[in-house]
Amino acid sequence: MPGRLVLVGTPIGNLADFSPRARQALEECDLVAAEDTRVTLKLLNHFAIKKPLVSYYEHNRREKGELICARLLAGETVCLVTDAGMPAISDPGEDLVALCAEQQIEVAAVPGPSAVVTALALSGLPTGRFCFEGFLSTAKVSRSEHLEEIKTERRTLVFYEAPHKLPSTLKDLYEALGDRRIAICREMTKLHEEVIRTTLGEAARRFAKETPRGEQVLVIEGAPKLEPQTLSLKDAVALAREQMDEGQAAAQAAKEAAKISGLKKGDIYRELMKADNAAEKIQK
């Protein structure tokens, strides 16, 4: 009978946040798969847990994923942990979970601290709807594409960023998104926890001069709702007429003009028809 993969959330900075259930899961498993075995060994030693460790990270996930699945299929229980927070979230553990799902291996979770949710709660920005965007790519083209995709996203945006990349990231975000509100959360749950609530422009200027420290979570205000442009009925009809001259049917042209003007499609269409009927009478 196959064993079970257990996703165990670990503290994002404060070891006191490690839950009794998480500790029990590590004590009872056969193997611990860790992003960095050195980091996880410190956690295990702190709680006097002795378990064999295997590394599982971005560059060995295919090879080690097969090895871990083989042990799971043999009936063992494996705990998967990341250096901090929930495994499989912006983490190669997602591939291992997918592999287990393909092979019908049971996957369970012991929830724990999450930098994303913690930062959202601290931000002072809307939390009802949000998008977690992970890390911005360092490659110029994919970075530009990512920024272009989120320009009009109205939900609150959450990013991870390393301290040495923060200045350039803030500059790029400011240029792409404009001067929106941002909360920069660093060292969460640790002694020097800090939340900087400011704007993208001010943050970009500040960290162009100041050296940031600690891992950062950026929570950014979503795009504002764009109100439809208000045109007069005469202007909207003229706009629809231009679209008809380009080959659009009257109904479709009226619909497009209504979207832009904020006026009713029926009103625009009626004016178009009136003008056409008047033109026909003159011709007769």
C-alpha positions, 0 to 999 in steps of 0.5 A: 500500500502506498505511503503518504506525502505530508506538506509541513508548513515551517516558521517564516522567522520565529520558531515559536510559530512551529505548531505541535501538529507539525512537530508530530508530523516530522517525528512520525515520518520516515523521511524529510525532504527539504529545500536546504537540508542545512536549514531544516537540520537546525529546525530538527535539532531545535526540537530534538527530532532525528530523521533522515534528510534528502534535498529537494530543490529547483535544480534536482526536483526531477531526479529526487522527485522520482526517488521520493515517489519510489519510497512513497510507493513502497509505503513510507511517509515523507514530509516535505518542507521548505526553508520557510512557510508552506511548501509547494507555494512558489516552490518546486514542491508543486511538482512533487505534489503533481507527481504524487497526484499522477501516481495516486499517492495520498498528499496531506497538509499540515498548514503553517505560517505564510509570508503572503497571507501575513504580509497581506494582513499587515499591509492595510490594503484591500485583502478580499481579492488578491493576486500572488505574483511570486518573483519578477523575472530577472530576464528583461523580456519576460519581466517586461511581459509580466509587468504589462500583464498586471498593469490593469489588474484591479486586485491587490498584488503580492510579490516576493523580492530579495533585498539586493534586487529591491531597488531595481524592482521598485523602479520597474514597478513604479514605471509600469504601474504608476504611483500606487500605494505599497506596503513593504513587509520585511523580517516578518515575525522576527525581532526587527519586523518592519512594515513600510506603508508608502507609495511606489514612487517614494519607495523607489526613491528611498531604496535607490539610496538606502540598502534594504535588508532581509527578505521582502514581501511587496503588497501593492494596490490594484489598478483603479477602476476606469470609468467609461469615457463620456462623449456627447451623443453627437460625438458617439454617433460620429465615432460609430460612423467612422467604424461603419466607414471601415466596414463594420455593421451599424449594430456592431459600430453602435455597440463599440461606440457605446463601450467607449462613450458610456451611452446606450447602444440603442440611442446611438443606433437610432441616431445612425438610422435617422441620419441614413433615412434622411440621406435616402430622402434627399437622394430621392 
